Amino acid sequence: MARPREFDEAAAVEKAMYAFWEHGYEATTTQDLCEATGLGRSSVYNTFTSKRALFRRSLAHYTSTQLDRRQAILDGPGTAAERLAAVLDSAIEGDLEDRRRGCFVVNTLAELGLPDDEVGAALRADTRRNLTMFAACVREGARDGSLRDGLDPAEVAEFLLSTTSGLRVMARRGTSPESMHAVADIALSAIAAR
């Protein structure tokens, strides 16, 4: 009879996520994962089957959490322009808390690109959901008058995703919060109604 697992699998995934986020996929060793999760090597492999599988689960946990937070802001009160400003502020504040790590998705894209596997599929899905959320908010901004007339929602969504990604790289290289907020202000001024 197999012994039941005596650990919280979701908590182990989150702890592994921080190890991968800190060091990247290639540099994170099995020993790093054991230390991060508190699990033995056999428990890591028996539960998650491989380092890559645990990485996929960690990335999925991160993207789900981040996308849900972003969606909550975009669904919140205020004009579309105010909600987009709140998303950029949230990205800056979150990045300041995680300054040494940056963004797990941006880091993964920089390290691995878009591999033709489940990791790449997860990264593409994250991009699609971000673009969909931003485009919907841009359309709302056209209706509520807080964004400039004639903006292409898909193009502005790409611009906003690029801006948030750039802010995360700025945080990782130690840019001051003031400079990051200045970049966010410039981005918003490019799309806000005059």
C-alpha positions as CSV (number, residue, x, y, z in Angstrom):
1,M,0.0,0.0,0.0
2,A,1.4,3.4,-1.0
3,R,2.1,5.9,1.7
4,P,-0.1,9.1,1.5
5,R,1.6,12.4,0.7
6,E,2.3,14.3,3.8
7,F,2.8,17.7,2.3
8,D,0.8,20.5,0.7
9,E,1.4,20.1,-3.1
10,A,0.1,23.6,-3.9
11,A,2.5,25.1,-1.3
12,A,5.4,23.1,-2.7
13,V,4.6,24.5,-6.2
14,E,4.6,28.0,-4.9
15,K,7.9,27.5,-3.1
16,A,9.4,26.0,-6.2
17,M,8.1,29.0,-8.2
18,Y,10.2,31.4,-6.0
19,A,13.3,29.3,-6.6
20,F,12.8,29.3,-10.4
21,W,11.8,32.9,-10.4
22,E,15.0,33.8,-8.5
23,H,17.5,31.7,-10.5
24,G,15.8,30.8,-13.8
25,Y,15.1,27.4,-15.2
26,E,18.5,26.2,-16.1
27,A,20.3,27.5,-13.0
28,T,17.8,26.0,-10.6
29,T,19.1,22.6,-9.5
30,T,17.1,19.7,-8.0
31,Q,18.9,20.4,-4.8
32,D,17.6,24.1,-4.9
33,L,14.1,22.7,-5.4
34,C,14.5,20.3,-2.5
35,E,15.7,23.1,-0.2
36,A,13.0,25.5,-1.4
37,T,10.1,23.0,-1.0
38,G,11.5,21.1,2.0
39,L,10.9,17.9,0.0
40,G,13.4,15.1,-0.6
41,R,14.6,14.4,-4.1
42,S,12.4,11.3,-4.4
43,S,9.3,13.3,-3.3
44,V,10.0,16.0,-5.9
45,Y,10.3,13.4,-8.7
46,N,7.5,11.1,-7.5
47,T,5.1,14.0,-7.2
48,F,6.1,16.2,-10.1
49,T,7.9,13.7,-12.4
50,S,10.6,16.1,-13.6
51,K,12.1,19.5,-13.1
52,R,10.4,20.7,-16.3
53,A,7.0,19.5,-15.1
54,L,7.5,21.3,-11.8
55,F,8.6,24.4,-13.7
56,R,5.4,24.3,-15.8
57,R,3.3,24.1,-12.7
58,S,5.2,26.9,-11.1
59,L,4.8,29.1,-14.2
60,A,1.1,28.3,-14.4
61,H,0.7,29.2,-10.7
62,Y,2.5,32.6,-11.3
63,T,0.6,33.5,-14.5
64,S,-2.8,32.6,-13.0
65,T,-2.2,34.7,-9.9
66,Q,-0.8,37.7,-11.8
67,L,-3.5,37.6,-14.5
68,D,-6.3,37.4,-11.9
69,R,-4.8,40.4,-10.1
70,R,-4.6,42.4,-13.3
71,Q,-8.2,41.4,-14.3
72,A,-9.4,42.6,-10.9
73,I,-7.9,46.0,-11.4
74,L,-9.2,46.3,-14.9
75,D,-12.7,45.3,-13.7
76,G,-12.5,47.8,-10.8
77,P,-14.0,51.3,-10.5
78,G,-13.1,54.3,-12.4
79,T,-12.6,55.2,-16.0
80,A,-10.6,53.0,-18.4
81,A,-7.7,55.4,-18.2
82,E,-7.7,55.4,-14.4
83,R,-7.8,51.6,-14.4
84,L,-4.9,51.4,-16.9
85,A,-3.0,53.8,-14.6
86,A,-3.7,51.5,-11.7
87,V,-2.4,48.5,-13.6
88,L,0.9,50.3,-14.4
89,D,1.2,51.4,-10.7
90,S,0.5,47.9,-9.6
91,A,3.2,46.6,-11.9
92,I,5.7,49.1,-10.6
93,E,4.8,48.5,-6.9
94,G,4.9,44.7,-7.3
95,D,8.2,45.0,-9.1
96,L,9.7,47.1,-6.4
97,E,8.8,44.4,-3.9
98,D,10.4,41.8,-6.1
99,R,13.2,44.0,-7.4
100,R,15.8,41.2,-7.5
101,R,13.6,38.8,-9.3
102,G,11.7,41.0,-11.8
103,C,8.8,39.2,-13.6
104,F,8.8,35.5,-13.8
105,V,7.2,35.5,-17.3
106,V,9.6,38.2,-18.6
107,N,12.5,36.3,-17.1
108,T,11.4,33.0,-18.7
109,L,10.9,34.6,-22.1
110,A,14.4,36.1,-21.9
111,E,15.9,32.8,-20.9
112,L,13.9,30.3,-22.9
113,G,12.1,32.2,-25.6
114,L,9.0,30.5,-26.7
115,P,9.8,26.8,-26.7
116,D,7.6,24.5,-28.7
117,D,6.2,22.7,-25.6
118,E,3.9,23.2,-22.7
119,V,6.0,26.0,-21.3
120,G,5.8,27.9,-24.6
121,A,2.1,27.3,-24.7
122,A,1.7,28.7,-21.2
123,L,3.7,31.8,-22.2
124,R,1.6,32.3,-25.3
125,A,-1.6,31.9,-23.3
126,D,-0.4,34.5,-20.8
127,T,0.2,36.9,-23.6
128,R,-3.2,36.3,-25.2
129,R,-5.0,36.9,-22.0
130,N,-3.1,40.1,-21.2
131,L,-3.8,41.4,-24.7
132,T,-7.5,40.5,-24.5
133,M,-7.8,42.3,-21.1
134,F,-6.0,45.4,-22.3
135,A,-7.9,45.6,-25.6
136,A,-11.2,45.3,-23.7
137,C,-10.2,48.2,-21.4
138,V,-9.2,50.3,-24.4
139,R,-12.6,49.7,-26.0
140,E,-14.2,50.8,-22.7
141,G,-11.9,53.9,-22.8
142,A,-13.3,54.8,-26.2
143,R,-16.8,54.6,-24.8
144,D,-16.2,56.5,-21.6
145,G,-14.1,59.2,-23.3
146,S,-11.0,58.7,-21.1
147,L,-8.9,57.5,-24.0
148,R,-8.2,59.1,-27.4
149,D,-10.5,58.6,-30.2
150,G,-9.4,56.3,-33.1
151,L,-7.1,54.1,-31.1
152,D,-6.8,50.5,-32.3
153,P,-7.5,48.3,-29.3
154,A,-5.2,45.5,-30.4
155,E,-2.3,47.9,-31.1
156,V,-2.7,49.7,-27.8
157,A,-2.9,46.4,-26.0
158,E,0.5,45.4,-27.4
159,F,1.8,48.8,-26.4
160,L,0.5,48.4,-22.8
161,L,1.9,44.9,-22.5
162,S,5.3,46.0,-23.8
163,T,5.2,48.9,-21.3
164,T,4.5,46.7,-18.4
165,S,7.2,44.2,-19.5
166,G,9.6,47.1,-19.9
167,L,8.8,48.4,-16.4
168,R,9.6,45.0,-15.0
169,V,13.0,45.0,-16.7
170,M,13.6,48.5,-15.4
171,A,12.9,47.2,-11.8
172,R,15.3,44.3,-12.2
173,R,18.1,46.6,-13.2
174,G,17.4,48.8,-10.2
175,T,15.7,51.9,-11.8
176,S,14.3,54.3,-9.3
177,P,10.5,54.3,-8.6
178,E,10.4,57.9,-9.8
179,S,11.8,57.0,-13.2
180,M,9.5,54.0,-13.5
181,H,6.4,56.2,-12.7
182,A,7.7,58.8,-15.2
183,V,7.7,56.1,-17.9
184,A,4.2,55.0,-16.9
185,D,3.0,58.6,-17.1
186,I,4.5,59.0,-20.6
187,A,2.8,55.8,-21.8
188,L,-0.6,56.9,-20.4
189,S,-0.2,60.4,-21.9
190,A,0.2,58.8,-25.3
191,I,-3.3,57.2,-25.2
192,A,-5.3,59.4,-22.8
193,A,-7.9,61.8,-24.1
194,R,-6.6,65.4,-24.1
